């Protein structure tokens, strides 16, 4: 069990969300079980990923209770709208086999304002009913956040966006911060692409005697950005939350901050 996996960030409605979660896009129930055994307590799912039932299967296979996990899922585009969101939510809840989902997100913004507003109003309703503990969005830009702010009551608790050292999203992160929205990073490891080969990150990792992925995840953790790394490899699954034993000093953080350019 690592402390890092159990550290939380407080959302704008006082719900505590783990700072690292296991991303479930293209992962198996077996890998989910490995993640639960390794000590992950948060699982990021989506209707689109078709992994909600697999999360519960994997967590139970690890001998743990899914009710003890922080569960996130997302409404898919085709289900957006007031009634269809409520129906999609019920399906997600059945797939997880739980009463309450911790965090429900709009997976992608849509161009039709009415669809966005109706979906968010359904989210507000679910929150008021206690069926979800927090509501948020994913892949939203400033204009999308503005639309909800103009027409709806509740500010999203989280904006989950693609974010890694080579795509640091400085501007959108600042916008989230200004509004009290926690930033969460999908594909923090750049989908296993060039970021893991980046010479600066590799040099920092070598200096510290850790892996490049661990440097990236520690960088996010120190910034209080939620990260959702994915892996189907049990060693890497465990390695990605083993980020307690070292620290990035501020010159090192600044070096990493500078890798992706601006904004
Ligand atoms: P694998 O499943 O073989 O471990 P992201 O979370 O940014 O989308 O990245 C996921 C990709 O990164 C997957 O291809 C995964 O491959 C790889 N990956 C995950 N953890 C590590 C790690 N610690 N070191 C190297 N590659 C990793």
Boltz pocket constraint, residues with backbone or C-beta under 6 A from the ligand:
constraints:
  - pocket:
      binder: B
      contacts: [[A, 23], [A, 186], [A, 187], [A, 188], [A, 189], [A, 190], [A, 191], [A, 192], [A, 193], [A, 196], [A, 211], [A, 213], [A, 214], [A, 228], [A, 229], [A, 230], [A, 231], [A, 232], [A, 233], [A, 236], [A, 237], [A, 239], [A, 240]]
      max_distance: 6.0
